Amino acid sequence: MPIISLIGCRMFEDEIVHLVEHDPLIDDLIVVENKDCGGIVKKLDDVGVSYKLIPEASMTSECHDRCGDSYCFVINILEFALHAVPANLKSEVYQKVEEMASYSEGILLFYGLCGNVLGDVEKDLGDLECKICILKEENGEIVDDCIGAVLGGRDAYLHHLKSFKGIGTFFLTPMWAANWGDMLVAGGFGKDPNDIETSKFVFDAVGYKKVAKLDTGLRYEKKFDDIVKEFAEIFDFDILNIEGELGLIEGCYRKFRNEVLKKEH
């Protein structure tokens, strides 16, 4: 049976937990032990999903030992700070793909274009023996980013942006909200997550007036509502409520999983 690996940004933690929680086909779940796995491990514990935590250096031998007769799903979570330097993001993702290809039949990337540095990843790494796929819409276009992925794709993204009528609006998903200080730094809104005044200055300079509370329907982050209210108060933003959807992510995962499983039978 195959080993399918997922390499993803921490911003997709909730969606990844949702997928594995509701996938009865997974026989063994493995989480790569690194400095960024703590959040997803806690959420898996909270919902009672069993997994094995394995250090990165032991992955090849452990996977071969454990996954001979079962469908193993491996999760490798990478830090969101990589977005601050696009070249570093590309380098790290490519390196992890090449490392995990040695024991994987397929690798799914939970990233979007992310500043257009990952747009050619499937072509660039096409010589690897395992199948590589990045998050895409049904028409084959790579999603823009983690916001576009849970809005349902580029058309929905543009629809919402147009509806703001030129008023700067900052999106917060549950994971963005839980980590907004670090994400402001990664997004260039400041150099220190605790430097609120600089972030206020940058928001004002670029015309941000509202925060869009993007409800994905997932409840792994328990304080989403409170954090969005606090964020809005700190930056004097009005709150817009927007419903997200998981169809794009669920569809991409199922399609990739089924293609790999079918090939192995």
C-alpha positions as YAML, in Angstrom:
chain: A
units: angstrom
residues:
- id: 1
  name: MET
  ca: [0.00, 0.00, 0.00]
- id: 2
  name: PRO
  ca: [1.19, 3.53, -0.70]
- id: 3
  name: ILE
  ca: [2.54, 6.30, 1.46]
- id: 4
  name: ILE
  ca: [1.03, 9.68, 0.69]
- id: 5
  name: SER
  ca: [2.75, 12.69, 2.22]
- id: 6
  name: LEU
  ca: [1.44, 16.19, 2.77]
- id: 7
  name: ILE
  ca: [3.74, 19.17, 3.15]
- id: 8
  name: GLY
  ca: [1.83, 22.19, 4.37]
- id: 9
  name: CYS
  ca: [2.06, 25.65, 5.83]
- id: 10
  name: ARG
  ca: [0.88, 26.00, 9.43]
- id: 11
  name: MET
  ca: [-1.92, 28.23, 8.16]
- id: 12
  name: PHE
  ca: [-3.60, 25.06, 6.84]
- id: 13
  name: GLU
  ca: [-3.45, 23.22, 10.19]
- id: 14
  name: ASP
  ca: [-7.21, 23.22, 10.71]
- id: 15
  name: GLU
  ca: [-8.03, 22.04, 7.21]
- id: 16
  name: ILE
  ca: [-5.47, 19.22, 7.42]
- id: 17
  name: VAL
  ca: [-6.87, 18.01, 10.75]
- id: 18
  name: HIS
  ca: [-10.36, 18.12, 9.24]
- id: 19
  name: LEU
  ca: [-9.28, 15.95, 6.31]
- id: 20
  name: VAL
  ca: [-7.59, 13.24, 8.35]
- id: 21
  name: GLU
  ca: [-10.34, 13.24, 10.98]
- id: 22
  name: HIS
  ca: [-12.90, 12.42, 8.30]
- id: 23
  name: ASP
  ca: [-10.90, 10.06, 6.07]
- id: 24
  name: PRO
  ca: [-11.69, 6.43, 6.98]
- id: 25
  name: LEU
  ca: [-9.21, 5.11, 4.41]
- id: 26
  name: ILE
  ca: [-6.12, 6.17, 6.40]
- id: 27
  name: ASP
  ca: [-4.68, 3.17, 8.23]
- id: 28
  name: ASP
  ca: [-1.68, 4.90, 9.83]
- id: 29
  name: LEU
  ca: [-1.15, 8.60, 10.40]
- id: 30
  name: ILE
  ca: [2.38, 9.88, 10.88]
- id: 31
  name: VAL
  ca: [3.34, 13.42, 11.88]
- id: 32
  name: VAL
  ca: [6.90, 14.55, 11.23]
- id: 33
  name: GLU
  ca: [8.33, 15.78, 14.52]
- id: 34
  name: ASN
  ca: [9.73, 19.29, 14.12]
- id: 35
  name: LYS
  ca: [9.49, 22.68, 15.81]
- id: 36
  name: ASP
  ca: [6.23, 23.53, 13.99]
- id: 37
  name: CYS
  ca: [4.22, 20.37, 14.63]
- id: 38
  name: GLY
  ca: [2.96, 21.31, 18.11]
- id: 39
  name: GLY
  ca: [-0.26, 22.96, 16.95]
- id: 40
  name: ILE
  ca: [-1.47, 20.15, 14.74]
- id: 41
  name: VAL
  ca: [-0.47, 17.51, 17.30]
- id: 42
  name: LYS
  ca: [-2.58, 19.23, 19.96]
- id: 43
  name: LYS
  ca: [-5.58, 19.41, 17.62]
- id: 44
  name: LEU
  ca: [-5.27, 15.75, 16.68]
- id: 45
  name: ASP
  ca: [-5.17, 14.90, 20.38]
- id: 46
  name: ASP
  ca: [-8.22, 17.10, 21.04]
- id: 47
  name: VAL
  ca: [-10.35, 15.25, 18.48]
- id: 48
  name: GLY
  ca: [-9.02, 11.81, 19.36]
- id: 49
  name: VAL
  ca: [-7.20, 11.02, 16.11]
- id: 50
  name: SER
  ca: [-4.35, 8.59, 16.72]
- id: 51
  name: TYR
  ca: [-0.98, 9.20, 15.10]
- id: 52
  name: LYS
  ca: [2.70, 8.40, 15.41]
- id: 53
  name: LEU
  ca: [5.15, 11.26, 15.97]
- id: 54
  name: ILE
  ca: [8.41, 10.46, 14.22]
- id: 55
  name: PRO
  ca: [11.61, 12.56, 14.04]
- id: 56
  name: GLU
  ca: [12.55, 13.75, 10.57]
- id: 57
  name: ALA
  ca: [15.82, 11.81, 10.56]
- id: 58
  name: SER
  ca: [13.98, 8.52, 11.16]
- id: 59
  name: MET
  ca: [11.21, 8.92, 8.62]
- id: 60
  name: THR
  ca: [12.58, 6.74, 5.81]
- id: 61
  name: SER
  ca: [13.24, 3.67, 7.96]
- id: 62
  name: GLU
  ca: [10.08, 4.09, 10.06]
- id: 63
  name: CYS
  ca: [7.84, 4.43, 7.01]
- id: 64
  name: HIS
  ca: [9.25, 1.35, 5.36]
- id: 65
  name: ASP
  ca: [8.84, -0.62, 8.59]
- id: 66
  name: ARG
  ca: [5.30, 0.55, 9.39]
- id: 67
  name: CYS
  ca: [3.56, 1.00, 6.06]
- id: 68
  name: GLY
  ca: [4.07, -2.23, 4.14]
- id: 69
  name: ASP
  ca: [0.44, -3.38, 4.15]
- id: 70
  name: SER
  ca: [-1.40, -0.18, 5.01]
- id: 71
  name: TYR
  ca: [-2.21, 3.23, 3.60]
- id: 72
  name: CYS
  ca: [0.05, 5.62, 5.51]
- id: 73
  name: PHE
  ca: [-0.52, 9.35, 5.49]
- id: 74
  name: VAL
  ca: [2.43, 11.53, 6.51]
- id: 75
  name: ILE
  ca: [2.05, 15.17, 7.56]
- id: 76
  name: ASN
  ca: [4.98, 17.59, 7.54]
- id: 77
  name: ILE
  ca: [4.09, 21.09, 8.79]
- id: 78
  name: LEU
  ca: [6.40, 23.99, 7.89]
- id: 79
  name: GLU
  ca: [6.68, 27.37, 9.57]
- id: 80
  name: PHE
  ca: [4.70, 30.32, 8.22]
- id: 81
  name: ALA
  ca: [7.66, 32.67, 8.71]
- id: 82
  name: LEU
  ca: [9.04, 31.30, 5.44]
- id: 83
  name: HIS
  ca: [6.60, 33.59, 3.62]
- id: 84
  name: ALA
  ca: [8.60, 36.62, 4.73]
- id: 85
  name: VAL
  ca: [11.34, 35.67, 2.25]
- id: 86
  name: PRO
  ca: [9.87, 34.02, -0.87]
- id: 87
  name: ALA
  ca: [13.20, 32.52, -1.93]
- id: 88
  name: ASN
  ca: [13.46, 30.75, 1.43]
- id: 89
  name: LEU
  ca: [9.92, 29.42, 1.09]
- id: 90
  name: LYS
  ca: [10.67, 27.95, -2.33]
- id: 91
  name: SER
  ca: [13.98, 26.47, -1.22]
- id: 92
  name: GLU
  ca: [12.51, 24.85, 1.90]
- id: 93
  name: VAL
  ca: [9.47, 23.38, 0.16]
- id: 94
  name: TYR
  ca: [11.55, 21.98, -2.72]
- id: 95
  name: GLN
  ca: [14.03, 20.48, -0.27]
- id: 96
  name: LYS
  ca: [11.30, 18.78, 1.77]
- id: 97
  name: VAL
  ca: [9.67, 17.37, -1.37]
- id: 98
  name: GLU
  ca: [12.98, 15.89, -2.52]
- id: 99
  name: GLU
  ca: [13.63, 14.38, 0.91]
- id: 100
  name: MET
  ca: [10.14, 12.87, 1.30]
- id: 101
  name: ALA
  ca: [10.02, 11.57, -2.27]
- id: 102
  name: SER
  ca: [12.35, 8.75, -1.24]
- id: 103
  name: TYR
  ca: [9.57, 7.03, 0.73]
- id: 104
  name: SER
  ca: [6.37, 8.52, -0.76]
- id: 105
  name: GLU
  ca: [4.24, 7.45, -3.70]
- id: 106
  name: GLY
  ca: [2.64, 10.90, -3.75]
- id: 107
  name: ILE
  ca: [3.24, 14.31, -2.17]
- id: 108
  name: LEU
  ca: [0.46, 16.88, -1.84]
- id: 109
  name: LEU
  ca: [1.49, 20.47, -1.17]
- id: 110
  name: PHE
  ca: [-0.85, 22.56, 0.94]
- id: 111
  name: TYR
  ca: [0.35, 25.84, -0.49]
- id: 112
  name: GLY
  ca: [-0.82, 28.27, -3.11]
- id: 113
  name: LEU
  ca: [1.16, 30.43, -5.48]
- id: 114
  name: CYS
  ca: [2.33, 32.38, -2.40]
- id: 115
  name: GLY
  ca: [3.94, 35.27, -4.25]
- id: 116
  name: ASN
  ca: [4.26, 33.09, -7.37]
- id: 117
  name: VAL
  ca: [7.30, 31.18, -6.06]
- id: 118
  name: LEU
  ca: [5.62, 27.75, -6.13]
- id: 119
  name: GLY
  ca: [3.81, 28.01, -9.45]
- id: 120
  name: ASP
  ca: [6.25, 25.68, -11.24]
- id: 121
  name: VAL
  ca: [6.88, 23.17, -8.46]
- id: 122
  name: GLU
  ca: [5.21, 20.24, -10.25]
- id: 123
  name: LYS
  ca: [7.21, 20.85, -13.42]
- id: 124
  name: ASP
  ca: [10.48, 21.61, -11.63]
- id: 125
  name: LEU
  ca: [10.27, 18.39, -9.59]
- id: 126
  name: GLY
  ca: [8.64, 16.31, -12.30]
- id: 127
  name: ASP
  ca: [11.62, 13.96, -12.57]
- id: 128
  name: LEU
  ca: [10.97, 12.55, -9.11]
- id: 129
  name: GLU
  ca: [9.44, 9.09, -9.10]
- id: 130
  name: CYS
  ca: [6.55, 10.06, -6.83]
- id: 131
  name: LYS
  ca: [3.54, 12.12, -7.92]
- id: 132
  name: ILE
  ca: [3.64, 15.82, -6.90]
- id: 133
  name: CYS
  ca: [0.54, 17.99, -6.65]
- id: 134
  name: ILE
  ca: [-0.11, 21.49, -5.29]
- id: 135
  name: LEU
  ca: [-3.54, 22.78, -4.28]
- id: 136
  name: LYS
  ca: [-5.59, 23.54, -7.38]
- id: 137
  name: GLU
  ca: [-9.06, 24.58, -8.40]
- id: 138
  name: GLU
  ca: [-11.19, 22.28, -10.57]
- id: 139
  name: ASN
  ca: [-10.03, 24.13, -13.69]
- id: 140
  name: GLY
  ca: [-6.42, 23.21, -12.92]
- id: 141
  name: GLU
  ca: [-5.34, 26.67, -11.75]
- id: 142
  name: ILE
  ca: [-3.18, 26.77, -8.63]
- id: 143
  name: VAL
  ca: [-4.90, 28.57, -5.75]
- id: 144
  name: ASP
  ca: [-3.54, 31.99, -4.87]
- id: 145
  name: ASP
  ca: [-3.01, 31.41, -1.16]
- id: 146
  name: CYS
  ca: [-4.61, 30.01, 2.00]
- id: 147
  name: ILE
  ca: [-7.33, 32.69, 1.92]
- id: 148
  name: GLY
  ca: [-8.30, 31.92, -1.66]
- id: 149
  name: ALA
  ca: [-8.34, 28.20, -0.88]
- id: 150
  name: VAL
  ca: [-11.04, 28.51, 1.80]
- id: 151
  name: LEU
  ca: [-13.01, 31.12, -0.13]
- id: 152
  name: GLY
  ca: [-13.47, 28.56, -2.89]
- id: 153
  name: GLY
  ca: [-11.01, 29.79, -5.50]
- id: 154
  name: ARG
  ca: [-9.98, 32.82, -7.49]
- id: 155
  name: ASP
  ca: [-13.43, 33.83, -8.76]
- id: 156
  name: ALA
  ca: [-14.83, 33.88, -5.23]
- id: 157
  name: TYR
  ca: [-11.73, 35.73, -4.03]
- id: 158
  name: LEU
  ca: [-12.16, 38.43, -6.66]
- id: 159
  name: HIS
  ca: [-15.88, 38.67, -5.96]
- id: 160
  name: HIS
  ca: [-15.23, 39.46, -2.31]
- id: 161
  name: LEU
  ca: [-12.42, 41.90, -3.09]
- id: 162
  name: LYS
  ca: [-14.72, 43.79, -5.47]
- id: 163
  name: SER
  ca: [-17.47, 43.85, -2.86]
- id: 164
  name: PHE
  ca: [-15.19, 45.83, -0.54]
- id: 165
  name: LYS
  ca: [-15.40, 48.72, -3.06]
- id: 166
  name: GLY
  ca: [-11.80, 49.77, -2.64]
- id: 167
  name: ILE
  ca: [-11.83, 49.77, 1.16]
- id: 168
  name: GLY
  ca: [-8.78, 47.95, 2.49]
- id: 169
  name: THR
  ca: [-9.93, 44.76, 4.23]
- id: 170
  name: PHE
  ca: [-7.73, 42.31, 6.10]
- id: 171
  name: PHE
  ca: [-8.78, 38.64, 6.07]
- id: 172
  name: LEU
  ca: [-8.61, 36.53, 9.22]
- id: 173
  name: THR
  ca: [-9.19, 32.79, 9.13]
- id: 174
  name: PRO
  ca: [-9.09, 30.98, 12.50]
- id: 175
  name: MET
  ca: [-5.38, 30.20, 12.08]
- id: 176
  name: TRP
  ca: [-4.56, 33.71, 10.87]
- id: 177
  name: ALA
  ca: [-6.38, 35.07, 13.91]
- id: 178
  name: ALA
  ca: [-4.56, 32.78, 16.32]
- id: 179
  name: ASN
  ca: [-1.20, 33.91, 14.94]
- id: 180
  name: TRP
  ca: [-1.93, 37.41, 13.71]
- id: 181
  name: GLY
  ca: [1.12, 39.05, 15.30]
- id: 182
  name: ASP
  ca: [3.57, 36.74, 13.57]
- id: 183
  name: MET
  ca: [1.59, 36.87, 10.35]
- id: 184
  name: LEU
  ca: [1.72, 40.66, 10.26]
- id: 185
  name: VAL
  ca: [5.50, 40.40, 10.44]
- id: 186
  name: ALA
  ca: [5.58, 37.75, 7.70]
- id: 187
  name: GLY
  ca: [3.30, 39.94, 5.57]
- id: 188
  name: GLY
  ca: [5.49, 43.04, 5.95]
- id: 189
  name: PHE
  ca: [3.20, 44.97, 8.30]
- id: 190
  name: GLY
  ca: [5.91, 45.27, 10.93]
- id: 191
  name: LYS
  ca: [9.17, 43.81, 12.16]
- id: 192
  name: ASP
  ca: [8.01, 42.79, 15.63]
- id: 193
  name: PRO
  ca: [4.71, 41.02, 16.45]
- id: 194
  name: ASN
  ca: [4.43, 43.16, 19.59]
- id: 195
  name: ASP
  ca: [4.99, 46.46, 17.77]
- id: 196
  name: ILE
  ca: [1.34, 47.40, 17.38]
- id: 197
  name: GLU
  ca: [2.01, 51.04, 16.58]
- id: 198
  name: THR
  ca: [4.04, 50.24, 13.48]
- id: 199
  name: SER
  ca: [1.35, 47.86, 12.26]
- id: 200
  name: LYS
  ca: [-1.29, 50.54, 12.85]
- id: 201
  name: PHE
  ca: [0.77, 53.00, 10.85]
- id: 202
  name: VAL
  ca: [1.18, 50.58, 7.95]
- id: 203
  name: PHE
  ca: [-2.52, 49.65, 7.95]
- id: 204
  name: ASP
  ca: [-3.46, 53.32, 7.88]
- id: 205
  name: ALA
  ca: [-0.92, 54.12, 5.15]
- id: 206
  name: VAL
  ca: [-2.31, 51.46, 2.81]
- id: 207
  name: GLY
  ca: [-5.94, 52.23, 3.60]
- id: 208
  name: TYR
  ca: [-7.11, 49.26, 5.65]
- id: 209
  name: LYS
  ca: [-10.39, 49.97, 7.46]
- id: 210
  name: LYS
  ca: [-12.03, 46.57, 7.94]
- id: 211
  name: VAL
  ca: [-11.30, 43.00, 8.96]
- id: 212
  name: ALA
  ca: [-13.04, 40.12, 7.19]
- id: 213
  name: LYS
  ca: [-13.79, 37.32, 9.63]
- id: 214
  name: LEU
  ca: [-13.53, 34.30, 7.34]
- id: 215
  name: ASP
  ca: [-15.41, 31.48, 9.03]
- id: 216
  name: THR
  ca: [-14.29, 28.15, 7.60]
- id: 217
  name: GLY
  ca: [-16.80, 26.23, 9.72]
- id: 218
  name: LEU
  ca: [-13.98, 24.51, 11.60]
- id: 219
  name: ARG
  ca: [-13.76, 24.88, 15.37]
- id: 220
  name: TYR
  ca: [-10.30, 23.63, 16.22]
- id: 221
  name: GLU
  ca: [-9.28, 27.17, 17.24]
- id: 222
  name: LYS
  ca: [-11.56, 27.83, 20.21]
- id: 223
  name: LYS
  ca: [-11.03, 31.59, 20.58]
- id: 224
  name: PHE
  ca: [-11.62, 32.71, 16.99]
- id: 225
  name: ASP
  ca: [-14.56, 35.01, 17.75]
- id: 226
  name: ASP
  ca: [-12.85, 36.71, 20.68]
- id: 227
  name: ILE
  ca: [-9.57, 37.21, 18.84]
- id: 228
  name: VAL
  ca: [-11.25, 38.81, 15.83]
- id: 229
  name: LYS
  ca: [-13.09, 41.21, 18.14]
- id: 230
  name: GLU
  ca: [-9.85, 42.07, 19.91]
- id: 231
  name: PHE
  ca: [-8.04, 42.57, 16.59]
- id: 232
  name: ALA
  ca: [-10.79, 44.89, 15.36]
- id: 233
  name: GLU
  ca: [-10.65, 46.92, 18.56]
- id: 234
  name: ILE
  ca: [-6.86, 47.24, 18.48]
- id: 235
  name: PHE
  ca: [-6.80, 48.54, 14.91]
- id: 236
  name: ASP
  ca: [-10.18, 50.28, 14.98]
- id: 237
  name: PHE
  ca: [-11.55, 48.09, 12.17]
- id: 238
  name: ASP
  ca: [-15.14, 47.24, 11.33]
- id: 239
  name: ILE
  ca: [-15.84, 43.50, 11.15]
- id: 240
  name: LEU
  ca: [-17.24, 41.83, 8.05]
- id: 241
  name: ASN
  ca: [-18.53, 38.27, 8.40]
- id: 242
  name: ILE
  ca: [-17.72, 36.01, 5.45]
- id: 243
  name: GLU
  ca: [-18.47, 32.31, 5.14]
- id: 244
  name: GLY
  ca: [-15.72, 30.13, 3.77]
- id: 245
  name: GLU
  ca: [-16.05, 26.67, 2.28]
- id: 246
  name: LEU
  ca: [-13.94, 23.55, 2.24]
- id: 247
  name: GLY
  ca: [-15.05, 22.06, -1.06]
- id: 248
  name: LEU
  ca: [-11.94, 23.05, -2.99]
- id: 249
  name: ILE
  ca: [-9.57, 21.61, -0.39]
- id: 250
  name: GLU
  ca: [-11.60, 18.45, 0.15]
- id: 251
  name: GLY
  ca: [-11.94, 17.87, -3.59]
- id: 252
  name: CYS
  ca: [-8.24, 18.36, -4.28]
- id: 253
  name: TYR
  ca: [-7.28, 15.98, -1.49]
- id: 254
  name: ARG
  ca: [-9.74, 13.25, -2.51]
- id: 255
  name: LYS
  ca: [-8.77, 13.45, -6.17]
- id: 256
  name: PHE
  ca: [-5.06, 13.18, -5.41]
- id: 257
  name: ARG
  ca: [-5.53, 10.40, -2.85]
- id: 258
  name: ASN
  ca: [-7.71, 8.35, -5.18]
- id: 259
  name: GLU
  ca: [-5.32, 8.73, -8.11]
- id: 260
  name: VAL
  ca: [-2.38, 7.50, -6.03]
- id: 261
  name: LEU
  ca: [-4.32, 4.64, -4.43]
- id: 262
  name: LYS
  ca: [-5.67, 3.51, -7.81]
- id: 263
  name: LYS
  ca: [-2.20, 3.52, -9.32]
- id: 264
  name: GLU
  ca: [-0.88, 1.32, -6.53]
- id: 265
  name: HIS
  ca: [-3.59, -1.35, -6.92]
...
